[in-house]
Each structure stands twice: as C-alpha cells, then as structure tokens.
Amino acid sequence: MKRTIHFLLLLFLLTTAVYASDGKLGKKLAALSGISQIEELKSDHYTEKYVVHITQPLDHMNPEAGSFTQRVVISHAGFDRPTVLVTEGYGGAYALRPAYQEELARLFHTNIVFVEHRYFLDSTPEPLNWNYLTAEDSAYDLHQVRNTFQTIYPDKWISTGISKGGQTTLIYRSYFPDDVDFSVSYVAPLNRAVEDTRHQEYLQQVGTEEEREQIRAFQREILKRRAAILPLLEEYVKEKQMEFRISLDEVLDYAVLEYPFALWQWGTPVTTIPALSSEDKMLFHHLIDISSPDYFSENQPYGSFFVQAAQELGYYSYDTQPLEEYLSISTSEGYVNRIMLPAGTEPVDFSDALYWKIYHYLKDNDPKMIFIYGEVDPWSATRVPDFEGKKNMQIYIEPGGSHRARISTLPEDMQEQVIGQIQTWLAE
C-alpha cells in the first residue's frame, strides 16, 4: 500500500508541475454553447476553477416544455487529464469552497466537472413543477453536461457520487452505459419501495445483541419520559422556529423511531448513549444530537428529495412493533407521503420501474463499476446485488464502516485492490 501511495504522490507532483495554468479554460468555457454566468473561483488545489450554468430542458423528451439552468463547477487539472464527473444528488454549494476536492480527483489528479442535481439550490426551475423531477431527466442532464464538456476534456471520464449522488451515478449509467469509462459509487442504495422494509431487517441484526438492546432501551426510556421530554422538545422547536404538520407527540415518536437508523448510519458509537438514569435534559439532548426533529419539520431543505423518494427512488420504513405500547401513533405506514413531502404537494404514487431498470442493467451487463459500502450503515441493506460471474462490477464493504465509507477508509488490502483496478482502467 505504501508503494501505491508513493506512486500517487509522485504522479501528483509531476502533473502539477507539468500542467501549470495557461489561463485558457475560461476562454474555452465562454465558447461553449448553452453556457452562461461564468464566474472564476478560488481553489486550494487547482490552477483554474469556475462555476457556470448550463441550460437544460425541463423535459428532455419534450424540449417545448421549457428550460432551466443547472449549476456546474469545473476544477481544472489539465486538458489532457482524465475527468471526474460528480453526479451530486442534492445541492452543490459546498463544491464552491476553495478547499473542495473529490476523492478520486485527489488520488488520480483529474479534472472535476461537478453537477448540482436538478431541483436543488441554484438548479431549481421556476415556477416549480414536480412533473419534471424524474430520474430519466436527471440522467439526460448529466449526458448533456458530459457531451458539452467533453470538447474541452477528451480523455477518460469517470462518474462518481455519494449516497443519493451514488444513486444518481447508478441511474446515469443505466440510461447512458457508454458515456463514461467507469464509475465509482459510494454508499448508494437501490430501494424497491417507498417504505422499503429491508432496512428494518438490517437494523435487527447489525452490531451485537447487547448494542441493539442498549439502543432499544434508550428509545423506550425517552418515550416513557414523554411527559418530561415534551416540554423540552417544545422549547427547542420554538427556539429553532420549527413548524410541523403533525403534533409534537408524533414528532417525538418519529425522532425516536429514526434514532437507530441515524446512529448506525453515521457510525456513532453505542457507548455515547447516556445512562438510563441520566437527567431528562441529558437524554433529550443526546436524542436530538443523533435524530434532530428538524428532519420532520416543514420547509426542511430535502423536500425535492422526498418527492423523488416517494415517486421512484424509494426510502425506508420504521419498525413500530418493539415500541408500540409507548408510541402515540398506531402505525408509521405512509409517513413519507403524509409528513415528508413539501407543503402543498399531493400524495405521490410510487413506481418500482426505476428499481427494475437498474437491477436488470446490472444483472444483464458487467459494467466497469466499483461500489463501496459500510458494514453497519443501514443503507447497505439495499445495496446493489452481488451478481455472480461479474469481472468488472466490484463491491467492497468496509468492516465496521458507516455511511462515511470511502476508498481512504477501507482496509489497506481493499484500498490496494480499488486503486490498482482504477489505475488499470485509466491505463487501458
């Protein structure tokens, strides 16, 4: 592993010296069709960096429906370097920061073309019409971005994304298998229902029985102290100016139901759970540190995601049975449509067509794709299937890893395999 790291460091130093900025990127961007609002940005890692907006059809199958502009951030390593296409699943404001550097770009000294997802932040159409927030249109967005910038960067292209961005990588490859040379998808779920039950089955076996019981005991204790916890919750949401379409009793229920998923997702040690004899405030603050009620509030920033989840990306269900005697709700079924959609949005009918499109694409083909997951991350419950006989498609699961699983967090032998495979694909 040390030899691999030394090689990558030497590669970075050499390419940094050879491919110094010649100031041409801005001019090349200005000459591209459909590009507007070109703004130069500062970067700690790249000779040139720009944010631009590219005009996209609202409906790629019906351009007459109108258009919007999508935010794209370009970080320049060299015109003859490979390019990483970041298929972000949400907003992309963080990519504007000077310190931003994607993992593959850092390891292999590539350009970055970072694409903010439609209907998030600066890439939100006006007026808002949810009919055009489809996986198919998001794939066509990426196809158009790739075709536009390939005239500047003709070398190899790599698509990558994290979490919902990893889903977006999957969607993109399923619609346009040959657009990129290979893909690296991090912690990407492949859900098959709006409230998929496989996550709950996963939570029933993750960790040790002692850890799972400690989590359940904490949930029960919070709910048993409902009379003392609710005033603390009321004060907290008032201070944070949160509003809900459900009662505070229900908000507490859902925060408690969310707690195990959130704890394991981010790899929070079970040892951080306070003793059950702790004061009300200590238990309450631990709960909101792990499972904040703002997730269920009105006008939270993930409304566009929940529209997608409800109609075709899917999400997860809650297991109410172990806590049913302490909950104020009799069931959580239908909660995504009932409380997670943006205010005023009509209930959405879920279609599993996207799941089966991606499933069959992976089953019937052997795409050059690397998937990285964390062992204790509940999203791994709906990871891509491990089909037999695949040589190119590879799945790596970080032992004890969470939703933060990356190449750099894998054990050394796995890192060597992943980096070696990518080096081989780049050299082909």
C-alpha positions as CSV (number, residue, x, y, z in Angstrom):
1,M,0.0,0.0,0.0
2,K,2.8,2.4,0.8
3,R,4.3,1.9,-2.7
4,T,0.9,2.8,-4.2
5,I,0.6,5.9,-2.1
6,H,4.2,7.0,-3.0
7,F,3.4,6.4,-6.7
8,L,0.2,8.6,-6.5
9,L,2.1,11.3,-4.6
10,L,4.8,11.4,-7.3
11,L,2.2,11.4,-10.0
12,F,0.5,14.4,-8.4
13,L,3.8,16.4,-8.0
14,L,4.8,15.7,-11.6
15,T,1.4,16.6,-13.1
16,T,1.1,19.7,-11.0
17,A,4.5,20.9,-12.4
18,V,3.8,19.9,-16.0
19,Y,0.2,21.1,-16.2
20,A,0.5,24.6,-14.8
21,S,-2.3,27.0,-15.7
22,D,-2.1,28.7,-19.1
23,G,-5.3,30.6,-18.5
24,K,-7.2,29.1,-21.4
25,L,-10.0,27.3,-19.6
26,G,-12.1,30.5,-19.1
27,K,-12.0,31.2,-22.9
28,K,-12.9,27.6,-23.7
29,L,-15.9,27.8,-21.4
30,A,-17.1,31.0,-22.9
31,A,-17.0,29.4,-26.3
32,L,-19.3,26.5,-25.3
33,S,-22.9,26.6,-26.4
34,G,-25.6,26.8,-23.7
35,I,-23.2,28.0,-21.0
36,S,-23.8,31.2,-19.0
37,Q,-22.9,33.0,-15.8
38,I,-19.3,32.0,-15.9
39,E,-17.6,33.0,-12.7
40,E,-14.0,32.3,-11.6
41,L,-13.5,30.7,-8.2
42,K,-10.5,30.3,-5.9
43,S,-9.1,26.9,-5.3
44,D,-6.5,25.4,-3.0
45,H,-5.8,22.6,-5.4
46,Y,-6.5,23.6,-9.0
47,T,-4.9,26.1,-11.3
48,E,-8.3,27.2,-12.5
49,K,-11.8,26.8,-11.2
50,Y,-15.1,28.1,-12.4
51,V,-18.8,27.9,-11.7
52,V,-21.1,28.1,-14.7
53,H,-24.7,27.5,-15.6
54,I,-25.8,25.2,-18.4
55,T,-29.2,25.5,-20.0
56,Q,-31.2,22.2,-19.7
57,P,-34.7,21.3,-21.0
58,L,-37.2,20.8,-18.2
59,D,-38.3,17.7,-20.1
60,H,-35.6,16.2,-22.3
61,M,-38.3,14.2,-24.2
62,N,-40.3,17.4,-24.9
63,P,-38.0,20.5,-25.2
64,E,-41.0,22.7,-25.8
65,A,-41.9,22.3,-22.1
66,G,-39.3,25.0,-21.2
67,S,-35.9,25.1,-19.7
68,F,-33.9,25.9,-16.6
69,T,-30.2,26.5,-15.8
70,Q,-28.2,23.9,-13.9
71,R,-25.1,24.8,-11.8
72,V,-21.8,23.1,-12.7
73,V,-18.5,23.6,-11.0
74,I,-15.3,22.9,-13.0
75,S,-11.9,22.3,-11.4
76,H,-9.1,22.2,-13.9
77,A,-6.1,19.9,-13.6
78,G,-5.2,19.7,-17.3
79,F,-6.8,19.5,-20.7
80,D,-5.2,16.0,-21.2
81,R,-6.0,14.7,-17.8
82,P,-9.0,12.4,-17.0
83,T,-12.2,14.0,-15.8
84,V,-14.3,13.0,-12.8
85,L,-18.0,13.7,-13.3
86,V,-19.5,14.2,-9.9
87,T,-23.2,13.2,-10.0
88,E,-24.4,15.1,-6.9
89,G,-27.8,14.1,-5.7
90,Y,-28.6,17.3,-3.8
91,G,-27.4,20.9,-3.8
92,G,-23.8,21.7,-4.7
93,A,-22.9,24.8,-2.8
94,Y,-20.1,23.0,-0.9
95,A,-18.2,22.5,-4.2
96,L,-17.7,26.2,-4.4
97,R,-15.3,26.3,-1.5
98,P,-11.6,26.7,-2.2
99,A,-10.8,23.6,-0.2
100,Y,-13.2,21.3,-2.1
101,Q,-11.5,18.2,-3.7
102,E,-13.3,15.0,-4.6
103,E,-11.5,11.7,-3.5
104,L,-10.9,10.3,-7.0
105,A,-9.7,13.6,-8.3
106,R,-7.3,13.9,-5.3
107,L,-5.9,10.3,-5.8
108,F,-5.5,10.4,-9.6
109,H,-5.1,14.2,-10.3
110,T,-8.1,14.6,-12.5
111,N,-10.3,17.4,-13.6
112,I,-13.7,17.7,-11.9
113,V,-17.0,18.5,-13.5
114,F,-19.4,18.8,-10.6
115,V,-23.1,18.8,-11.4
116,E,-25.7,20.0,-9.0
117,H,-28.9,17.9,-9.2
118,R,-32.0,19.5,-10.8
119,Y,-34.5,21.0,-8.3
120,F,-31.9,21.8,-5.7
121,L,-30.5,25.2,-4.7
122,D,-29.4,27.2,-7.8
123,S,-30.6,24.4,-10.2
124,T,-34.3,24.8,-9.2
125,P,-36.7,25.7,-12.1
126,E,-39.2,28.5,-11.7
127,P,-42.1,28.1,-11.4
128,L,-41.7,24.8,-9.5
129,N,-43.4,21.8,-11.3
130,W,-42.7,18.4,-9.8
131,N,-43.6,16.7,-13.0
132,Y,-40.1,17.3,-14.3
133,L,-38.2,15.9,-11.3
134,T,-37.6,12.5,-12.8
135,A,-34.6,10.1,-12.7
136,E,-34.7,9.9,-16.5
137,D,-34.4,13.7,-16.9
138,S,-31.6,13.8,-14.3
139,A,-29.7,11.2,-16.4
140,Y,-30.2,13.3,-19.5
141,D,-28.9,16.3,-17.7
142,L,-25.7,14.5,-17.0
143,H,-25.5,13.2,-20.6
144,Q,-25.8,16.8,-21.9
145,V,-23.2,18.1,-19.4
146,R,-20.7,15.3,-20.3
147,N,-21.2,15.9,-24.1
148,T,-20.8,19.7,-23.6
149,F,-17.5,19.5,-21.6
150,Q,-16.0,16.5,-23.5
151,T,-15.0,19.0,-26.2
152,I,-12.6,20.5,-23.5
153,Y,-11.7,17.3,-21.8
154,P,-11.4,14.5,-24.4
155,D,-9.5,12.0,-22.1
156,K,-11.2,9.3,-19.9
157,W,-14.3,10.2,-17.9
158,I,-15.2,8.7,-14.5
159,S,-18.7,9.2,-12.9
160,T,-18.9,9.2,-9.1
161,G,-21.3,10.1,-6.4
162,I,-22.0,9.6,-2.7
163,S,-25.3,8.4,-1.2
164,K,-28.1,9.9,-3.3
165,G,-25.3,11.0,-5.6
166,G,-24.3,7.4,-5.8
167,Q,-27.8,6.5,-6.8
168,T,-27.6,9.2,-9.4
169,T,-24.4,7.5,-10.7
170,L,-26.3,4.3,-11.0
171,I,-29.2,5.9,-12.8
172,Y,-26.9,7.7,-15.2
173,R,-25.0,4.5,-16.1
174,S,-28.3,2.6,-16.6
175,Y,-29.6,5.2,-19.1
176,F,-26.2,6.0,-20.7
177,P,-23.9,3.0,-20.2
178,D,-21.2,4.3,-22.5
179,D,-21.0,7.9,-21.5
180,V,-18.1,7.3,-19.1
181,D,-15.3,4.8,-19.0
182,F,-16.0,3.6,-15.5
183,S,-17.8,4.6,-12.2
184,V,-17.2,4.6,-8.5
185,S,-20.4,4.7,-6.4
186,Y,-20.3,5.3,-2.7
187,V,-22.9,4.0,-0.2
188,A,-25.6,4.0,-2.9
189,P,-29.0,2.4,-2.0
190,L,-31.2,0.6,-4.5
191,N,-34.6,0.7,-2.9
192,R,-37.6,-1.1,-4.3
193,A,-40.4,0.5,-2.3
194,V,-41.3,4.0,-0.9
195,E,-41.0,2.5,2.6
196,D,-38.7,-0.4,2.0
197,T,-38.7,-2.9,4.9
198,R,-35.2,-4.3,4.3
199,H,-33.6,-1.5,6.3
200,Q,-35.5,-2.6,9.4
201,E,-34.5,-6.2,8.9
202,Y,-30.9,-5.0,8.7
203,L,-31.2,-3.0,12.0
204,Q,-32.4,-6.1,13.7
205,Q,-29.0,-7.8,13.1
206,V,-26.4,-5.0,12.9
207,G,-23.9,-4.8,15.7
208,T,-24.2,-7.1,18.8
209,E,-27.4,-8.1,20.6
210,E,-26.1,-6.1,23.6
211,E,-25.7,-2.9,21.4
212,R,-29.1,-3.4,19.9
213,E,-30.8,-3.8,23.3
214,Q,-29.0,-0.7,24.6
215,I,-30.4,1.3,21.7
216,R,-34.0,-0.1,22.3
217,A,-33.7,0.7,26.0
218,F,-32.8,4.3,25.2
219,Q,-35.8,4.6,22.9
220,R,-38.1,3.2,25.5
221,E,-36.7,5.4,28.2
222,I,-37.3,8.6,26.1
223,L,-40.9,7.5,25.4
224,K,-41.6,6.5,29.0
225,R,-40.5,10.0,30.0
226,R,-42.8,11.6,27.4
227,A,-44.4,14.0,29.9
228,A,-41.0,15.4,30.9
229,I,-39.4,15.3,27.4
230,L,-42.3,17.1,25.5
231,P,-41.7,20.5,27.3
232,L,-38.0,20.3,26.4
233,L,-39.0,19.5,22.8
234,E,-41.5,22.3,22.7
235,E,-38.9,24.8,24.0
236,Y,-36.3,23.5,21.5
237,V,-38.5,23.8,18.4
238,K,-39.8,27.2,19.4
239,E,-36.2,28.4,19.8
240,K,-35.3,27.0,16.4
241,Q,-38.5,28.3,14.8
242,M,-39.5,24.9,13.5
243,E,-43.1,24.2,12.4
244,F,-44.7,20.8,11.8
245,R,-47.8,19.4,10.2
246,I,-48.0,16.8,12.9
247,S,-48.3,17.1,16.7
248,L,-45.3,17.3,19.0
249,D,-46.3,13.9,20.4
250,E,-45.9,12.5,16.9
251,V,-42.7,14.5,16.3
252,L,-41.2,12.8,19.4
253,D,-42.4,9.4,18.1
254,Y,-40.7,9.8,14.8
255,A,-37.5,11.2,16.2
256,V,-37.3,8.1,18.4
257,L,-38.1,5.8,15.5
258,E,-35.4,7.4,13.4
259,Y,-32.8,7.2,16.2
260,P,-31.3,3.7,15.5
261,F,-31.0,4.3,11.8
262,A,-29.3,7.7,12.3
263,L,-27.0,6.3,15.0
264,W,-25.7,3.4,12.8
265,Q,-25.7,5.4,9.6
266,W,-23.1,7.8,10.8
267,G,-21.1,5.3,12.9
268,T,-21.8,6.9,16.3
269,P,-20.5,4.6,19.0
270,V,-23.2,3.0,21.1
271,T,-21.0,3.9,24.1
272,T,-22.1,7.5,23.7
273,I,-25.7,6.7,24.8
274,P,-26.2,8.2,28.3
275,A,-27.1,6.0,31.2
276,L,-30.8,5.5,31.5
277,S,-30.7,7.1,35.0
278,S,-29.5,10.4,33.5
279,E,-31.5,13.6,33.8
280,D,-34.2,14.4,31.3
281,K,-32.1,17.1,29.6
282,M,-29.2,14.8,29.0
283,L,-31.3,12.1,27.4
284,F,-33.2,14.7,25.3
285,H,-30.0,16.4,24.0
286,H,-28.5,13.1,23.1
287,L,-31.7,12.3,21.1
288,I,-31.6,15.5,19.2
289,D,-27.9,15.2,18.6
290,I,-28.5,11.9,16.8
291,S,-32.0,12.3,15.5
292,S,-33.0,16.0,15.3
293,P,-36.7,16.9,14.9
294,D,-35.9,19.3,12.1
295,Y,-35.8,16.3,9.8
296,F,-39.6,16.2,10.1
297,S,-40.3,19.9,10.0
298,E,-41.9,22.0,7.3
299,N,-39.6,23.7,4.9
300,Q,-36.7,21.4,5.6
301,P,-34.1,21.5,2.7
302,Y,-34.8,18.0,1.5
303,G,-38.3,18.5,0.1
304,S,-37.2,17.8,-3.5
305,F,-35.5,14.6,-2.4
306,F,-38.7,13.3,-0.7
307,V,-40.7,13.9,-3.9
308,Q,-38.2,11.7,-5.7
309,A,-38.2,9.1,-2.9
310,A,-42.0,8.9,-2.9
311,Q,-42.3,8.5,-6.7
312,E,-39.3,6.3,-7.7
313,L,-36.1,6.4,-5.6
314,G,-37.8,4.8,-2.5
315,Y,-36.9,5.2,1.1
316,Y,-37.2,3.2,4.4
317,S,-39.9,2.2,6.8
318,Y,-39.9,2.3,10.6
319,D,-40.4,-0.7,12.8
320,T,-43.0,0.4,15.4
321,Q,-43.7,-3.1,16.9
322,P,-41.0,-3.1,19.7
323,L,-42.2,0.3,20.9
324,E,-45.9,0.1,20.2
325,E,-47.0,0.4,23.9
326,Y,-45.1,3.7,24.3
327,L,-45.9,5.4,21.0
328,S,-48.7,7.9,20.4
329,I,-49.1,6.7,16.8
330,S,-50.6,3.3,15.9
331,T,-48.6,2.9,12.7
332,S,-45.9,4.8,10.7
333,E,-47.1,3.4,7.4
334,G,-47.4,6.1,4.8
335,Y,-45.3,8.6,6.7
336,V,-43.3,9.7,3.7
337,N,-46.3,11.0,1.8
338,R,-48.0,12.2,4.9
339,I,-45.3,14.3,6.6
340,M,-42.1,14.4,4.5
341,L,-43.3,15.9,1.2
342,P,-43.1,19.7,0.7
343,A,-46.2,21.6,1.9
344,G,-49.0,21.6,-0.6
345,T,-47.7,18.6,-2.5
346,E,-50.2,16.0,-3.3
347,P,-49.5,12.3,-2.3
348,V,-47.3,10.6,-4.9
349,D,-47.8,7.1,-6.3
350,F,-44.6,5.0,-6.2
351,S,-43.3,3.2,-9.2
352,D,-40.7,0.4,-9.0
353,A,-39.8,0.7,-12.7
354,L,-36.6,2.5,-12.0
355,Y,-35.5,-0.2,-9.5
356,W,-36.0,-2.9,-12.1
357,K,-34.3,-0.9,-14.8
358,I,-31.2,-0.5,-12.7
359,Y,-31.4,-4.1,-11.4
360,H,-31.6,-5.6,-14.9
361,Y,-28.9,-3.3,-16.2
362,L,-26.5,-4.6,-13.6
363,K,-27.7,-8.2,-13.9
364,D,-27.5,-8.4,-17.7
365,N,-24.3,-6.5,-18.1
366,D,-20.9,-6.2,-16.5
367,P,-20.2,-2.5,-16.3
368,K,-16.9,-1.2,-15.0
369,M,-18.3,0.0,-11.7
370,I,-16.9,-0.1,-8.1
371,F,-19.3,0.1,-5.2
372,I,-18.2,1.0,-1.7
373,Y,-20.4,0.4,1.4
374,G,-20.1,0.5,5.1
375,E,-20.9,-2.7,7.1
376,V,-23.0,-1.0,9.8
377,D,-24.7,1.6,7.5
378,P,-28.4,0.8,7.3
379,W,-28.3,1.9,3.6
380,S,-26.3,-1.2,2.9
381,A,-29.5,-3.1,3.5
382,T,-30.5,-2.1,0.0
383,R,-27.1,-2.1,-1.7
384,V,-26.7,-3.3,-5.2
385,P,-27.0,-7.1,-5.6
386,D,-23.7,-9.2,-5.7
387,F,-24.4,-11.0,-9.0
388,E,-22.2,-14.0,-9.8
389,G,-19.8,-14.0,-12.7
390,K,-19.0,-10.3,-12.8
391,K,-15.4,-9.3,-13.5
392,N,-15.7,-5.6,-13.8
393,M,-18.5,-4.9,-11.3
394,Q,-17.0,-4.9,-7.9
395,I,-18.4,-4.4,-4.4
396,Y,-16.3,-3.5,-1.3
397,I,-17.8,-3.4,2.2
398,E,-15.7,-1.6,4.8
399,P,-15.7,-3.7,8.0
400,G,-17.4,-1.7,10.8
401,G,-17.8,1.1,8.2
402,S,-20.7,3.6,8.2
403,H,-22.2,6.0,5.6
404,R,-18.8,7.7,5.6
405,A,-17.2,4.7,3.8
406,R,-14.7,5.8,1.2
407,I,-11.6,4.4,-0.6
408,S,-9.5,6.1,2.1
409,T,-11.4,4.4,4.9
410,L,-11.1,0.9,3.5
411,P,-8.5,-1.6,5.0
412,E,-5.2,-1.4,3.2
413,D,-5.7,-4.6,1.1
414,M,-9.1,-3.3,-0.2
415,Q,-7.5,0.1,-0.9
416,E,-4.8,-1.6,-3.0
417,Q,-7.4,-3.5,-4.9
418,V,-9.5,-0.5,-5.6
419,I,-6.6,1.8,-6.5
420,G,-5.0,-0.9,-8.6
421,Q,-8.2,-1.5,-10.5
422,I,-8.7,2.2,-11.2
423,Q,-5.1,2.5,-12.4
424,T,-5.6,-0.4,-14.8
425,W,-8.8,1.2,-16.2
426,L,-7.1,4.5,-16.6
427,A,-4.3,2.9,-18.5
428,E,-6.4,1.0,-20.9
